[in-house]
Amino acid sequence: MGVPRTMENLTARASLLRESLLKSKVNTESMVDILGSFDHRLSALEAAMRPTQLRTHAIRMAHENIDRTLKASDVILLQFDIARQAEATILRGPHEDLESYLEAVDLLKGIVKFFTSKKNFKSSDAVLTNVHNLLAKSVSKLEEEFRQLMTTYSKPIEPDRLFDCLPKSLRPSSGGEENINNSKHENQAKSLEAAVYKPPALIPPRVLPLLHDLAQQLVQAGHQQQCFKIYRECRSSALESSLRKLGVEKLSKEDVQKMQWETLEAKIANWIHFMRIAVKLLFAGEKKICDQMLDGISFPKDQCFADVTTNSVATLLSFGDTVARSKRSPEKLFVLLDMYEIMRELHPEFETIFEGKACAEMRDCALNLTKRLAQTAQETFGDFEELVEKDPSKTTVLDGTVHPLTSYVINYVKFLFDYQSTLKQLFQEFETGVENESQLAIVTNRIMQALQSNLDGKSKQYKDSALTYLFLMNNIHYMVRSVRRSEAKDILGDDWIQRHRRIVQQNANQYKRVAWAKILQTLSVQGMSSGSSLGNDSSGVSRAMIKERFKSFNMQFEELHIKQSQWTVPDPELRESLRLAVAEVLLPAYRSFAKRFGPLVENGKNPQKYIKYSPEELDRLLGELFEGKQYVEPKR
């Protein structure tokens, strides 16, 4: 019962589904027909609207083109406005407002760039022609402004202002061209001081950026040579004027050769001072200006700086070269060493300030001068040694004191030791294979030996051999004492001092022997022949002989006293020592003789005629020896 009912239900549902599908098909075919009719209508409508759409698009494109054209026109018109504004500034000139003027130039350059990139613009030729004319005028005015500013601010620096830039120890006590004291002890103190040099602002810092911008515009406009010429003329003139105000002179070889030594010495001292100021202040300042003004500009800075400084450097170095080449003489050695010192001191500055290929000649000239000064100083050493040994002076010191040559040579050697560090450098210039300190000792020893050799020759001029030995004693003692009290002691050594002390003593002994041997013979009992015995003397010596001995002693002593009181022993200690040495020999012999033979005379007539001096009076008279007294010959 259940199954048949179910089948009926399924059949009924299938019939209903079939009917629904048939209806849906009919509806679909009806909808397709309707839609087909709509498609035909839309195609017709689209075809009808196409012309309208085309016109609308064309109108829109036209509006866009018009907008673009108007905007482009505004840009072009703006260039015309800019050109008119810039033209007014250009024609007015840069003097009142350089910054605005340079901005106007940059605007004109922008206009040129703009129209150059718009070659299809038909009116650009006329605009470009006008702008180029304005730029040409601007360059001319900029060049004029550059010249005016360079001339206005390129003034010589006053000496006092330069002196204020030096370390305090190097400032002259009074300004001007007077000779500046440059003693070695002061120089040594200065070398230990941390010297600070402050180059002056040769051009005001506020002006430098303006000059930089002007130079840059001129170079970019192709006016490099004009800019270079203005810069060179203004700065070189200011530099040379600064040096002239300082006291730098152009001196020829003939001028230098004609100068008295005192004048030349003062000129050299000033030259040393001027070299420091020129290199450390003026040239350093010029280098700073050149670097700042021409920074970032396509410009030969090294050549520019070289052209500005070359004449000034040549003037300074030529004086040094002339001195180095002039006739050599001993007194020039120390100024040559001073000059050599300053050139060595300034060598690092020459290398850094005058860097680059353009300045190579100036660096070479400075180095050559340094070497030439060293060479001349070295040759002067040799000359001095030869001069000392062969000193032609026939001057005889009549009193046997220290000869002027001795004091001159010793002072010379003392000065040499003030230059020890300099001499070490100088000896390095000529590699001798010997340590520098040893080289100095060798040179000093040779000079001392040359002096001794000369003194030996001079001592032979004395007729009195006693004075010969006194002369040698005085001079060698002076050498020893001077060495002991100077730095020469460390170089020559204790052996030298001890050896020459012995020579002094040997000459003192020889003087004593030669000068007093004869008078001592009168007090000797040797050679006394026996005669008639008088008085209580058991020796059997005759009274006449004793009287003759006393008489001879008195005459010789008076002669020796007069003569040797005129001789001089300048050193008080040596003088007293020598008097004591004579007294130690003479007085005991006199006391002994007087005690032994005096009674023979005292018992006779006029004993005071023969025994004129007591030992105490002789001692007093010996104390008058070697004082350099002047005796006037009595009138006859």
PEBELSUL-V177952 format. One record per run of one state. SS is the DSSP state (A for helix, B for strand, O for the rest). FROM is the first residue (numbers start at 1). TO is the last residue. If there is no record, write none. Layout:
ss:SS from:FROM to:TO
ss:SS from:FROM to:TO
//
This chain:
ss:O from:1 to:1
ss:A from:2 to:92
ss:O from:93 to:97
ss:A from:98 to:116
ss:O from:117 to:123
ss:A from:124 to:153
ss:O from:154 to:158
ss:A from:159 to:164
ss:O from:165 to:167
ss:A from:168 to:170
ss:O from:171 to:183
ss:A from:184 to:192
ss:O from:193 to:204
ss:A from:205 to:220
ss:O from:221 to:223
ss:A from:224 to:246
ss:O from:247 to:252
ss:A from:253 to:258
ss:O from:259 to:260
ss:A from:261 to:293
ss:O from:294 to:300
ss:A from:301 to:325
ss:O from:326 to:331
ss:A from:332 to:353
ss:O from:354 to:356
ss:A from:357 to:389
ss:O from:390 to:403
ss:A from:404 to:418
ss:O from:419 to:419
ss:A from:420 to:429
ss:O from:430 to:435
ss:A from:436 to:459
ss:O from:460 to:464
ss:A from:465 to:484
ss:O from:485 to:487
ss:A from:488 to:522
ss:O from:523 to:529
ss:B from:530 to:530
ss:O from:531 to:540
ss:B from:541 to:541
ss:O from:542 to:542
ss:A from:543 to:566
ss:O from:567 to:567
ss:B from:568 to:568
ss:O from:569 to:571
ss:A from:572 to:602
ss:O from:603 to:606
ss:A from:607 to:609
ss:O from:610 to:614
ss:A from:615 to:622
ss:O from:623 to:626
ss:B from:627 to:627
ss:O from:628 to:636
//
